[in-house]
């Protein structure tokens, strides 16, 4: 049991350093596009959700507070990368949609990030990548379930 706890400790303690290292590496690639990592993340996430993405979800996905997101979205709008639209079901909610210039940048960033992923992990066996992904997704699922259960008990 102690060995499992130690390994789980290693796993959870590696999540943030891995995320930071990936962000630093991909920031080097994104620098060629003249936009910040936050703006690139927003553009790519909205691109991946062609039906539109609400601002609250985008802020959560990027990991920034909603106030900072407003400034970022103003920049994205001014640069004609994204546009805000009123949600048809609830006019108080704004959904974000990709514009043609945003699509062009998102596709380029996705290609560059894919090339970087291959460069960094080309020698890693497909089965190992699949297993690592499965473990991380299971951890994510169970952590989210824990949070939901904890909130429902309060």
Secondary structure as GFF3:
##gff-version 3
##sequence-region A 1 154
A	DSSP	alpha_helix	2	30	.	.	.	ID=ss1
A	DSSP	three_ten_helix	31	33	.	.	.	ID=ss2
A	DSSP	alpha_helix	37	47	.	.	.	ID=ss3
A	DSSP	beta_strand	53	54	.	.	.	ID=ss4
A	DSSP	alpha_helix	55	62	.	.	.	ID=ss5
A	DSSP	alpha_helix	66	78	.	.	.	ID=ss6
A	DSSP	beta_strand	82	86	.	.	.	ID=ss7
A	DSSP	beta_strand	94	98	.	.	.	ID=ss8
A	DSSP	alpha_helix	100	121	.	.	.	ID=ss9
A	DSSP	alpha_helix	126	153	.	.	.	ID=ss10
###
